[in-house]
Amino acid sequence: MAEHMDPEEFRRAGYAVVDWVADYWRTLDQRPVVPRDPPGTVTAALPATPPAHGEPVAAMLADLDEIIVPRVTHWQHPGFFGYFPANTSGPSVLADLVSSGLGAQGMLWATNPAGTELETVVLDWLVELMDLPARFRSTGAGGGVIQDSASSATLVATLAALHRASGGRWREAGVDRRYRAYTSTHGHSSIEKAARIAGLGGQGVRTIEVDPETQAMRPAALRAAIEADLANGEVPAIVVATIGTTSTTAVDPLPEIGVICAEYGIWLHVDAAYAGAAAVCPELRWSHAGVEHADSYCFDPHKWLLTGFDCDAFWVADRGELIEALTVMPEFLRNAASESGAVIDYRDWQVPLGRRFRALKLWFVLRWYGVEGLRAHLRSGIALADRFAARVRADDRFALAAPHPFSLVTFRLRAGDEASAALLARVNDSGQVHLTHTRVNGRYTLRLAVGAPLTGPEHVDRAWDLLSAAATDILAGVTSTGGSARANTPPG
Amino acid sequence: MAEHMDPEEFRRAGYAVVDWVADYWRTLDQRPVVPRDPPGTVTAALPATPPAHGEPVAAMLADLDEIIVPRVTHWQHPGFFGYFPANTSGPSVLADLVSSGLGAQGMLWATNPAGTELETVVLDWLVELMDLPARFRSTGAGGGVIQDSASSATLVATLAALHRASGGRWREAGVDRRYRAYTSTHGHSSIEKAARIAGLGGQGVRTIEVDPETQAMRPAALRAAIEADLANGEVPAIVVATIGTTSTTAVDPLPEIGVICAEYGIWLHVDAAYAGAAAVCPELRWSHAGVEHADSYCFDPHKWLLTGFDCDAFWVADRGELIEALTVMPEFLRNAASESGAVIDYRDWQVPLGRRFRALKLWFVLRWYGVEGLRAHLRSGIALADRFAARVRADDRFALAAPHPFSLVTFRLRAGDEASAALLARVNDSGQVHLTHTRVNGRYTLRLAVGAPLTGPEHVDRAWDLLSAAATDILAGVTSTGGSARANTPPG
């Protein structure tokens, strides 16, 4: 301690940490999915000041077991059905370990040539694997890059769109016109956040109504909003369409939206954060019809493709527009490779300057599973969702809230919002499963999202059994035994 | 393969990867610091499509050795003196492994209670450790958060500043006034990038002249720029002052700048990305005089504090302003804990929604080293820089370009820019060291930044010996044997 850890100490401690992770995974099913302790529990258990003298790794591992892990929400738990999955896998974790060990910071090609080229290659692999438009390939005018999240992808797409909509003026003049962004009422909150960050303000976002059956954006309403804005002297800059909305995994009609964007010269960004992974399976590529219209597109391998957070895969059809929008070249970053024009400097494709070597984890995952292994994982999630949806459909007390084309099922109790909210609180209070909620057509709706690698039929069946039993109690007027405040704390 | 990796397979493969990392570190000194292969080498060595069937981890490790690592820039190499260090350490790597294994996504307190609270606690620890202003503590109105980088910290500071400067109007109206940001001519490029992202445009950034001796911002020039902008109907929103500029580690005069910001009601953000770590040592706290004026402050533990990239520590004096600027609350994220107001949801402190469990690595590093261990590391870097600077100072052919209060030394050949540029190319071509360059008072200047954990006196002396010998050749008119294009590729 106090000294640097030498390679042999690292080897010994590293084995111990590998054991710790293996044991965590082995025992995950025995833990409650979500912790119950009130806010402040961890804070109270930790000292108020850092230690004066060094401590051994064993001390940290002991505190992990004692203080930290009992208050972690277990996203990899087979009973975790909340939000969207953020699944990881052995090969992803191992690749991240290699990345941490190398400690290479790839802001420029010159500062990590292999990391830069591997990233470009694996993103080209994904274009092939998902049958994405050829113009996204780096071998043409496009290219892919790893962002931390779909939020950041939407932000950089918005910036490139402003660059284009302004005719290049925005870089120097900033937001000096009333630029507008469009998405459906079920577009992700990160679209509003990106618009705010980019200086468009809440007023700069037009939320377009959805079809109440499909929950997908209505193209006619999009066109009407664009026309109204143009008539009012506003400048339509970007449309963000979604493949797989957060509430219900609705798919916006890209063929029609794409034509509208082309007609008005508006940047089309496609946010497929969760459902993009589905395109790995040929039978699900209907969901990507019209994606050839996209100026940019992203999905999150860290959601449903077994690659640990953070890993968002983002492509543009014209990398030149993106780079022009984002590049700043100070003297201290000048180098011959960049000036040769023969290399990609990924700092110009993202908000931060520095970057980790994240391509390694995508590379390890793609190689460990192979195409067939990834397809098997995705199909398993869809089959489990179908299995669960069949239970819901067969029970008159329940109603499905929307179609379930992927691995998310949305449903509610026919008895109403209050009963549905009580149902969520009660099943989550069991500690065996964790679901979250949304609103669909204004009604309180439960979401069950399948995706953790350990989730099997028995976990989905257990979720249904818990829901069914809780529904019986709730509809009979039996109140939950747990305090409602506590029961409500974890769900989200 | 093709199946999920089970815990026992992970254990075996994990040991192999730990061994791989330990062996990498053990042999790091024997590798060239920077690869020599031309662009495209890695791309050409990789297949054009992903594998149909799964492969074992051993295959990935073999390709790592064969294809990847020979083309990585070795930031942890003891001869790496480029840019600023991005140093990591054993405890940081191990904590990241735990974080990857947990796979917990902490966008909300509810989605990782322990991760959220541990982050708040370790950032409070750093306030104590660095004697930062008490108002940055979470126990008052302030608080700290981990950002990916100082670039993102500057961006969110800019957004909070716009929120304040607009009187709350910006959230809805966007950038509808000519807001202005101020930094010195040696402020980091991320400040211009943040202003561009935020919609201020290049025109929104005022670069304030520096004192040619100290390279620090001249407060009188800052005041004059603000006055001129106000007279012109522009709205001063933020001043970004730097502790430790990238070119020379100059320290802007915060006591004077802080008074000016207070007088005009302008947000003061302090970017101490590299040199902030110095405040861990009491004898270096002079560099932070006046930091009590800051509305926000950041430094990068991933630069000089042994915590692997990415880890920027960012504090605000009033967390309410930051949260108001960034929060968006969709139904699918609503939860009882957030609505109670008793918890921190870090998604509202940053650009992305999702977040990894990065507090673990800071916690492991602070505990492994303890306060005394961290101070020893920082003091070692400063002593090595002093040792190197003494060599430069004693050689009439060389001149120091600026003061060297921390672990960066800037210098040039008196013979001029061309000779200095040739010197950089030649020493980097040796493969034994890697330095980068900048311009100081318009003149080409070499930078030697100490910080990798393995760097000792022998490595700094070797760097000097290489520089001295190369200077002898260059000043005698002997041309480099390496092709100049190739020699120039790596430096940056």
Interface residues (C-beta under 8 A of the other chain):
Chain A: M1 A2 E3 H4 M5 D6 P7 E8 E9 F10 R11 A13 G14 Y15 V17 V18 D19 W20 V21 A22 D23 Y24 W25 R26 V34 P35 D37 P39 G40 T41 V42 T43 L46 A48 T49 P50 P51 A52 H53 G54 E55 P56 V57 A59 M60 L64 I67 I68 V69 P70 R71 V72 T73 H74 W75 Q76 G82 Y83 A86 N87 T88 S89 G90 P91 S92 V93 L94 A95 D96 L97 V98 S100 G101 L102 G103 A104 Q105 L108 W109 A110 T111 N112 P113 A114 G115 E117 L118 T120 V121 V122 D124 W125 L126 E128 L129 D148 S149 S151 S152 L155 L159 L162 W170 R171 E172 A173 G174 V175 D176 H188 S189 S190 E192 K193 A195 R196 I197 A198 G199 L200 G201 G202 Q203 G204 T246 S247 H302 G308 F309 D310 L326 V328 M329 P330 E331 F332 L333 R334 N335 A336 A337 S340 A342 V343 V351 P352 L353 G354 R355 R356 F357 L360 W363 F364 L366 R367 W368 Y369 G370 V371 E372 G373 A376 H377 T436 H437 T438 R439 R447 P453 L454 A485 N488 T489 P490 P491 G492
Chain B: M1 A2 E3 H4 M5 D6 P7 E8 E9 F10 R11 A13 G14 Y15 V17 V18 D19 W20 V21 A22 D23 Y24 W25 R26 V34 P35 D37 P39 G40 T41 V42 T43 L46 A48 T49 P50 P51 A52 H53 G54 E55 P56 V57 A59 M60 L64 I67 I68 V69 P70 R71 V72 T73 H74 W75 Q76 G82 Y83 A86 N87 T88 S89 G90 P91 S92 V93 L94 A95 D96 L97 V98 S100 G101 L102 G103 A104 Q105 L108 W109 A110 T111 N112 P113 A114 G115 E117 L118 T120 V121 V122 D124 W125 L126 E128 L129 D148 S149 A150 S151 S152 L155 L159 L162 W170 R171 E172 A173 G174 V175 D176 H188 S189 S190 E192 K193 A195 R196 I197 A198 G199 L200 G201 G202 Q203 G204 T246 S247 H302 G308 F309 D310 L326 V328 M329 P330 E331 F332 L333 R334 N335 A336 A337 S340 A342 V343 V351 P352 L353 G354 R355 R356 F357 L360 W363 F364 L366 R367 W368 Y369 G370 V371 E372 G373 A376 H377 T436 H437 T438 R439 R447 P453 L454 A485 N488 T489 P490 P491 G492
